[in-house]
Amino acid sequence: MDMHANVGRLRTELIEKAEALAPVIEAAAPRIEAERRIVPDILRAMHGARLFRMLLPRSVDGEEVDPETFYRVVERVAMADASAGWCLCQASGCAMAAAYLEPDVAKKVFGAPGSVLAWGPGPKVKAVADGADGYRVTGSWAFASGGRHATWLGADCPLFAADGTPIRDANGRQVLRVFLVPTEEVQWTDIWNVIGLRGTASDQFALTDHYVRTDHSITRDFMRERRESGPLYRMSALYLYAIGFAGVALGTARPMLDTFMTFARDKYPRGVKSPIRDNNVVQLGVGQSEAKLQSARALLLQSVREVWAEVQKTGTFTVPQRMQLRMATTHAIQMAREVSHFVYHAAGATAIFHDNPYERRFRDINTVTQQLQGRLSHLENVGNFLMGGEPDLTFA
């Protein structure tokens, strides 16, 4: 069997596994919410289906799937539970780090079947050179989604020489690296008391003067240290995050709208003699919402397919391709939010209770939009580019 045929088989297999797991994950969603993390039986099932290995290179026993397969799996899991979908997307993007590590280190970090890497930002952190082969890492990092079930954690740091002088690149910018440490070596602080995505356990971890070898670190410049030849690793993990988190948003909004359309047939508002279904405003809102979800998803999938075909063909990931994906993913997240708001308000008082299909998903999707990938300002950057301006590529 040739490589392309094998990739096609794996793609179908993983989507089918996600489909089979979805009812189990949905049934566990209240426990995930209450315990503020993916519960052990669901975590074992997701590992058993190899979902956390989707973007991991084949050289480290990964699936190395195409971006559309990744999107479809994350979307289906998010339809069952947004926190599970979010953790899956986050861990998958982090797993792309294996493509930039030395092979023996990559196998050390990701070799075990239950391996998961998680990371998050840290505003007051540093890594100070200690000899020729390592750094002393100090600081705390928050928003480490899935960190409580991770086996390794990534600490993103600016570099300093032993005398405290910032280490800069040829352009004068301070050099940043992500240092990888086993989870048991960090100190945790429980900070994740939030309105949505409660099951992601996006807590804070800390290190103090902790020695890490340089070869256990990567640069976020995805081309500089790339060791894998596959086209997946010619794309930045930032864009796989964008694709996946758009899947979380659309996957959260879709069941809200579907459930509401069924609910509206038999729901009679107080003092009204006809069901919600007969209300002209509701009918308009349902039509608009369906159009928003279908068109946003279609644009996203079309963009992913076109960009992926070009990256496979040329081996390059261009600025126009980045802008196209940024536009499609941000639009999808924003449309999903709009649909969720319509459903929540149209459902009336029913929507405020914990035991209905709306309340938790409403909170989840409004947490998704607060994250980097959901920023409406991304579309400002895209618009500037489309009119001939120089785009800001910091998060593009």
NORHUKA-V837267 format. One record per backbone hydrogen bond with DSSP energy under -1.0 kcal/mol. NH is the residue of the N-H (numbers start at 1). CO is the residue of the C=O. If there is no record, write none. Layout:
nh = (NH:NH)
co = (CO:CO)
This chain:
nh = (6:7:8:9:10:11:12:13:14:15:16:17:18:19:20:21:22:25:26:27:28:32:33:34:35:37:43:44:45:46:47:48:49:50:51:53:54:60:61:62:63:64:65:70:71:72:73:74:75:76:77:78:79:81:85:86:87:88:89:90:91:92:93:94:95:96:97:98:99:100:106:107:108:109:110:111:115:118:126:127:128:129:130:135:136:137:138:139:141:142:144:145:146:147:149:151:152:153:154:155:157:159:160:161:164:167:169:172:175:177:178:179:180:181:183:185:186:187:189:193:200:201:203:204:205:206:207:210:212:214:216:218:222:227:233:234:235:239:240:241:242:243:244:245:246:247:248:249:250:251:252:253:254:257:258:259:260:261:262:263:264:265:266:267:272:276:277:278:279:283:284:285:286:287:288:289:290:291:292:293:294:295:296:297:298:299:300:301:302:303:304:305:306:307:308:309:310:311:312:313:314:315:322:323:324:325:326:327:328:329:330:331:332:333:334:335:336:337:338:339:340:341:342:343:344:345:346:347:348:351:352:353:356:362:363:364:365:366:368:369:371:374:375:378:379:381:382:383:384:385:386:387:388:389)
co = (2:3:4:5:6:7:8:9:10:11:12:13:14:15:16:17:18:21:22:23:24:28:29:30:31:32:39:40:41:42:43:44:45:47:46:50:51:57:58:57:53:56:54:66:67:68:69:70:71:72:73:74:75:77:81:82:83:84:85:86:87:88:89:90:91:93:94:95:96:97:102:103:104:105:106:107:112:152:138:158:136:160:134:212:128:210:126:207:205:121:203:143:200:144:146:116:116:181:118:179:177:175:127:165:161:159:173:169:167:157:218:155:216:153:151:182:183:206:204:191:197:198:201:189:141:187:139:137:135:133:213:178:220:99:230:231:232:236:236:237:238:239:240:241:242:243:244:245:246:247:248:249:250:253:254:255:256:257:258:259:260:262:263:263:269:267:264:275:276:279:280:281:282:283:284:285:286:287:288:289:290:291:292:293:294:295:296:297:298:299:300:301:302:303:304:305:306:307:308:309:310:311:318:319:320:321:322:323:324:325:326:327:328:329:330:331:332:333:334:335:336:337:338:339:340:341:342:343:345:348:349:350:353:358:359:360:361:362:364:365:368:371:372:375:376:377:378:379:380:381:382:383:385:384)
